[in-house]
Structure formats: C-alpha cells, structure tokens
C-alpha cells in the first residue's frame, strides 16, 4: 500500500527557515512566510522536512489513491525557491504572465528571489489556488 511521503509535521517553521544557509534565501523565506500567511489566512506548518504549507485538503484520485496536502506552500531550496500551488488550475496562466521572472512545473512555480516577482500577483495566485482546491475538494466535515 502507498505511504504518503510528505506529511504535516510538528517541526518548527522558524527553526527550518533559520537553517537555510544562504542569507538572501533566508530573508526571502521570511518575506514569503508573511505573505503566504496573510494571503491564505492559515498558520504555517512544516510538511515533510522542507515544505512550509498553509492550510490543508484531503484529496482522492480516480485510482483510489488519497492523502492530505497543503493548500499552498513554498520551500527555499538551494537552487530556486519552489512555490506550491494546485495542479490542474487552468485559470492560473494569466496571473503567471504578470508574475515576473519564474519557471513552472506541474504544480510548482520556481523563482530565484522575491525581488524578481510582483508580490501582489503572488498573493492573487495564492488565493486563487486555495479557492480552486476548496471548490474541487470541499471539506466534508
């Protein structure tokens, strides 16, 4: 049976940010921490050893695979900063065009530093991703 690798942990978010070697990446991580918390309305939690996530949702795929994931998040990785958003959100394109210097993957947006992007657009991306996921996976509590 599949065991989900990236789970929410009790690790300290600030301790993780303080462990980031590069001073500029650490500074950007604090800036993103504030921005994601403000835009999402959720407190930060560590997911796995290196992702700072905000909020969570429970997903179930057609294959029957299911798990939990953060609604949005980021990770100040060595090469680039990874920003985690919803996969499958086709409305994200126009905002990405206005974001600034970045590259994209399936669910991630990669930036070198926060100075390269429009932080107002980033806040819109955060909110849009959360709305998309909450519509797709409504809380059934």
Backbone as a ProteinNet text record, in pm:
[ID]
protein_1_A
[PRIMARY]
XXXXXXXXXXXXXXXXXXXXXXXXXXXXXXXXXXXXXXXXXXXXXXXXXXXXXXXXXXXXXXXXXXXXXXXXXXXXXXXXXXXXXXXXXXXXXXXXXXXXXXXXXXXXXXXXXXXXXXXXXXXXXXXXXXXXXXXXXXXXX
[TERTIARY]
84.2	0	87.9	43.5	119.1	123.6	242.7	260	300.2	217.3	243	372	463.4	593.3	586.5	518	515.4	391.1	412	301.9	327.9	220	233.4	308.9	401	479.8	466.7	523.3	526.8	656.9	738.7	866.9	844.1	941.4	932.5	966.6	871.7	888.2	1004.7	1011.7	1117.9	1254.8	1264.6	1391.6	1433.1	1335.8	1367.6	1421.1	1351.8	1398.2	1537.5	1560.8	1692.2	1801.8	1764.7	1863.5	1900.8	1831.1	1862.1	1997.6	2090.9	2229	2243.2	2183.1	2204	2123.4	2188.1	2117.9	2002.5	2020	1914.4	1795	1821.4	1711.8	1637.2	1711.7	1650.1	1561.8	1611.5	1534.8	1408	1422.8	1307.2	1207	1257.4	1167.9	1082.2	1142.4	1063.2	959.8	998.3	905.2	788.4	819.9	715.4	628.3	689	613.5	502.5	538	440	334.9	379.7	289.1	191	239.9	152.6	54	101.1	12.1	-98.7	-60.5	-157.8	-258.2	-209.3	-295.8	-384	-332.2	-407.5	-500.5	-460.8	-537.6	-507.7	-407.5	-370.1	-232.5	-212.6	-81.8	10.4	139.2	234.3	258.7	276	309.1	416.6	503.9	602.2	535.4	564.2	521.5	647.8	670.5	797	907.3	1026	1139.7	1168.8	1101.4	1144.2	1034.1	907.9	798.9	721.8	701.9	619.4	482.7	382.9	249.7	149.8	42.4	-63.1	-197.1	-273.1	-399.2	-373.6	-480.1	-465	-596.8	-588.8	-708.1	-684	-791.5	-783.6	-825.3	-737.7	-767.6	-791.8	-872.2	-895.6	-890.4	-795.6	-783.9	-875.8	-900.8	-985.3	-929	-797.5	-731.5	-758.9	-815.8	-839.5	-731.4	-619.7	-512	-564.9	-537.2	-581.1	-476	-488.3	-394.7	-428.8	-338.3	-353.9	-236.4	-262.4	-158.2	-189	-85.8	-112.6	-187.6	-271.6	-341.6	-242.1	-148.4	-39.8	83.7	198.3	319.2	439.9	554.4	680.2	794.6	906.7	1027.6	1148.3	1229.5	1350.3	1462.2	1457.8	1556.3	1686.8	1792	1923.8	1925	1872.8	1877.6	1777.8	1653.6	1547.1	1447.6	1360.2	1250.9	1132.2	1079.2	963	836.8	741.7	610.7	510	434.8	342.6	198.9	138.2	0.1	-75.4	-204.2	-289.2	-250.6	-252.6	-237.5	-372.9	-372.7	-496.4	-574.7	-524.3	-594.8	-561	-651.3	-626.3	-639.7	-692.8	-707.4	-579.2	-478.6	-354.3	-269.7	-281.8	-198.9	-190.5	-304.1	-298.6	-224.2	-238.7	-166.1	-15.9	18.7	161.2	227.9	152.1	206.4	244.4	176.7	203.1	295.7	331.5	407.8	548.2	615.9	756.6	841.6	970.4	1066.1	1042.9	1006.6	978.9	983.8	986.6	965.5	857.4	799.5	690.7	712.9	651.9	641.7	494.7	461.9	321.3	243.5	296.7	227.7	311	437.2	528.4	556	582.7	637	772	874.5	1009.7	1057	1108.8	1164.4	1304.7	1387.4	1520.6	1515.1	1435.1	1423.7	1293.9	1248.3	1121.1	1129.6	1249	1264.1	1230	1229.2	1201.4	1053.2	966.6	823.2	740	619.8	521.9	449.6	472.8	416.8	265	207.4	60.8	2.8	68.5	23.8	41.9	150.6	173.6	61.1	17	-95.7	-221.9	-244.7	-361.5	-351.4	-230	-208.8	-238.8	-196.5	-221	-370.4	-442.1	-586.8	-660.4	-620.1	-684.8	-663.3	-541.9	-511.8	-595.1	-606.6	-686.9	-833.1	-886.8	-1026.6	-1049.3	-956.3	-966.9	-972.2	-880.7	-875.8	-995.4	-1040.3	-1154.4	-1283	-1292	-1406.1	-1396.3	-1274.5	-1251.8	-1267.3	-1219.4	-1224.4	-1291.8	-1425.1	-1493.6	-1478.5	-1462.9	-1448.8	-1579.9	-1572.4	-1694	-1719.9	-1665.8	-1684.1	-1826
-119	0	124.2	227.1	350.8	425.4	469.8	550.7	691.4	787.6	926.2	973.8	1030.1	1074	1210.7	1303	1439.4	1459.6	1459.7	1476.3	1598	1650.6	1761.1	1710.5	1792.3	1754.7	1862.2	1834.4	1932.3	2011.4	1996.3	2067.6	2218.6	2290	2434.6	2506.4	2585	2656.8	2756.4	2831.4	2932.7	2864.7	2754.8	2680.7	2634	2588.7	2547.3	2665.8	2780.2	2897.1	2939.4	2934.9	2971.3	2876	2754.5	2657.5	2678.2	2768.8	2797.8	2867.9	2810.3	2860.4	3000.6	3024	3149.5	3262.8	3372.1	3481.9	3542.5	3559.9	3618.6	3523.6	3393	3295	3292.8	3305.1	3308	3432.7	3546.8	3671.9	3657.6	3599.1	3577	3481.4	3380.2	3284.7	3355.7	3447.3	3523.1	3611.7	3671.6	3755.6	3670.2	3552.1	3462.1	3407.7	3381.3	3333.1	3432	3557.7	3662.3	3675.2	3675.4	3693.1	3575.6	3452.8	3335.6	3330.6	3362.6	3359.3	3463.2	3581.8	3690.3	3656	3609.4	3582.1	3460	3360	3235.5	3238.1	3312.3	3311.6	3190.7	3111.2	2991.9	3009.6	2943.8	2942.4	2846.3	2875.6	2787.8	2658.2	2550.8	2419.3	2357.9	2281.3	2208.4	2084.2	2057.2	1936.6	1867.3	1748.1	1682.1	1763.7	1753.2	1822.4	1958.8	1995.6	2119.6	2203.4	2168.9	2247.7	2317.2	2446.5	2524	2536.5	2473.2	2469.9	2549.7	2587.5	2669.7	2605.9	2572.7	2503.9	2362	2286	2151.1	2107	2004.9	1945.1	1795.9	1721.9	1577.7	1549.4	1482.4	1451.5	1302	1268.8	1130.3	1127.6	1050.3	1037.2	927.3	927.2	824.6	684.7	676	546.4	492.4	578.1	539.4	589.6	635.4	692.6	819.1	832	951.7	994.7	1118.1	1170.7	1313.6	1374.9	1514.3	1594.3	1720.1	1807.8	1950.8	2035.7	2176.4	2242	2338.5	2412.4	2489.5	2553.7	2625.6	2613.9	2645.1	2640.4	2686.3	2680	2713.9	2642	2637.6	2579.5	2654.9	2710.5	2781.7	2681.9	2621.9	2520.6	2586.1	2505.2	2558.9	2630.3	2564.6	2622.1	2735.6	2709.3	2809.1	2794.5	2891.8	2884.2	2820.7	2712.9	2645.6	2699.2	2738.5	2783	2676.3	2624.7	2514	2563.3	2532.3	2567.9	2444.1	2459.2	2349.4	2305	2174.7	2124.6	2128.9	2151.7	2148.8	2278.4	2383.2	2511.4	2585.3	2580.3	2639.7	2792.4	2849.2	2994.7	3062.5	2981.9	3036	3109.9	3071.4	3126.4	3278.2	3348.1	3494.4	3560.2	3503.7	3559.5	3532.2	3414.5	3382.3	3475.7	3516.2	3609.6	3743	3779.1	3906.7	3891.8	3768.2	3743.8	3801.2	3788.1	3828.3	3708	3716.3	3612.2	3483.4	3374.6	3245.4	3135.1	3012	2895.5	2811.7	2718.6	2639.6	2490.6	2413.8	2269.8	2235.7	2111.4	2069.4	2145.5	2148.7	2217.6	2332.2	2336.7	2435.1	2551.6	2662.8	2780.3	2803.5	2821.6	2838.5	2981.7	3041.8	3176.5	3175.5	3269.6	3282.4	3360.5	3468	3553.9	3633.1	3682.5	3755.3	3887.7	3943.4	4068.6	4052.1	3928.4	3901.1	3897.6	3898.8	3880.8	3992.5	4006.4	4102.3	4034.8	4083.5	4018.6	4030.4	4134.7	4145.4	4034.2	4006.9	3898	3764.1	3749.7	3626.1	3603.9	3708.8	3696.1	3650.4	3702.8	3661.2	3513.4	3468	3327.3	3237.7	3280.4	3204.9	3190.1	3301.5	3297.8	3216	3232.3	3159.4	3008.7	2968.4	2827.2	2767.3	2839.6	2793.2	2779.5	2880	2874.2	2754.3	2732.8	2622	2487.9	2468.5	2342	2323.5	2431.9	2419.8	2391.8	2438.8	2403.6	2257.4	2215.6	2080.7	1975.1	2007.1	1915.6	1983.8	2001.4	2069.4	1990.1	2061.8	1999.8	1930.8	1803.7	1727.8	1708.7	1793.8	1782.6	1816.7
0	0	0	-71	-83.9	48.5	86.5	207.7	164.8	197.1	160.9	226.9	146.3	197.7	265.8	204.6	256.4	341.7	472.2	567	654.6	710.1	805.4	928.3	977.2	1094.8	1202.3	1318	1427	1428.6	1325	1319.3	1323.1	1373.9	1390.8	1260	1210	1084	1092.4	1200.4	1215.2	1223.1	1294.5	1302.1	1162.7	1082.8	946.1	865.2	872.3	796.9	843.3	972.7	1025.3	976.6	938.3	890.5	743.7	674.7	534.3	528.9	453.9	450.8	393.3	278.8	207.6	272.3	315.1	384	302.7	171.1	87.9	78.2	64.1	60.3	193.4	302.8	436.2	447.9	403.5	405.5	319.6	202	114.4	178.6	249.4	316.5	421	495.5	593.9	524.7	413.2	337.4	285.7	231.9	181.2	293.6	408.1	523.8	558.2	567.3	599.2	488.6	364.8	251.5	239.4	248.3	238	354.2	474.3	590.5	575.8	532.5	513.8	403.7	289.4	174.6	197	268.6	285.5	406.4	510.1	633.8	721.4	684	759.7	823	936.2	1001.4	927.4	927.2	858.2	934.9	861.4	917	827.9	887.6	808	750	623.9	554.1	509.2	561.2	534.8	600.1	546.7	608.5	549.1	436.6	371.1	307.1	327.6	268.8	380.4	364.1	456.4	389.7	450	390.8	471.4	404.6	465.3	433.9	539.5	520.7	472.5	454.8	401	340.1	258.5	199.2	184.5	177	157.3	13.9	-60.2	-199.6	-216.4	-316.8	-356.5	-508.4	-562.9	-707.8	-759	-888.7	-950.6	-927.9	-910.3	-887.2	-747.5	-661.1	-523.1	-429.2	-486.4	-403.4	-336.8	-208.5	-137.5	-36.7	7	105	140.6	213.2	253.9	199.9	170.3	117.7	161.2	162.6	193.3	77.3	108.4	2.7	-83.3	-19.2	-86.1	2.7	-53.4	27.1	-51.5	15.5	-50.7	17.8	-54	2.1	-51.9	38.8	-4.5	-34.2	-151.2	-188.7	-233.8	-242.1	-277.3	-411.7	-514	-648.5	-665.9	-634.8	-650.9	-537.2	-525.8	-429.3	-500.9	-444.1	-501.8	-436.2	-518.6	-471.4	-512.6	-417.1	-444.1	-454.7	-570.9	-597.7	-646	-670.1	-716.1	-856.9	-878.6	-1014.8	-1083.5	-1213.4	-1289.6	-1294.4	-1231.7	-1233	-1361.9	-1456.8	-1587.8	-1587.4	-1480.5	-1472.5	-1423.2	-1389.9	-1334.4	-1439.3	-1565.1	-1672.1	-1678.5	-1682.5	-1691.7	-1575.2	-1454.9	-1340.9	-1352.9	-1400.2	-1416.8	-1517.2	-1619.3	-1718.9	-1655.4	-1546.7	-1478.1	-1358	-1323.2	-1200.6	-1203.6	-1314.4	-1322.3	-1357.7	-1328.8	-1368.5	-1288.8	-1361	-1298.6	-1403	-1357	-1442.1	-1374.4	-1448.5	-1391	-1412.8	-1322.6	-1334.4	-1326.4	-1297.5	-1292.6	-1185.5	-1064.3	-955.2	-900.4	-937.1	-877.7	-970	-905.7	-973.4	-906.5	-986.4	-932.4	-954.3	-847.7	-857.6	-796.4	-841.3	-783.2	-651.8	-654.1	-535.9	-544.4	-429.9	-427.5	-504	-516.8	-592.1	-739.8	-789.8	-930.9	-964.4	-861.8	-888	-825.4	-879	-827.4	-710.5	-590.9	-471.7	-464	-523.1	-528.6	-615.7	-727.8	-815.9	-745	-670.7	-595	-494	-426.9	-333.5	-406.6	-525.7	-604.2	-641.9	-677.6	-710.6	-590.6	-473.4	-350.2	-327.4	-331.9	-307.4	-414.2	-539.5	-648.4	-632.9	-595.5	-578	-464.3	-355.4	-241.6	-282.3	-349.1	-394.4	-486.3	-579.3	-673.7	-599	-504.9	-431	-338.4	-276.2	-186.9	-264.3	-389.4	-474.1	-521	-553.6	-605.5	-496.4	-376.3	-262.7	-142.8	-150.8	-40.7	89.8	197.4	328.7	362.4	392.1	419.1	567.1	651.5	797.4	836.4
[MASK]
+++++++++++++++++++++++++++++++++++++++++++++++++++++++++++++++++++++++++++++++++++++++++++++++++++++++++++++++++++++++++++++++++++++++++++++

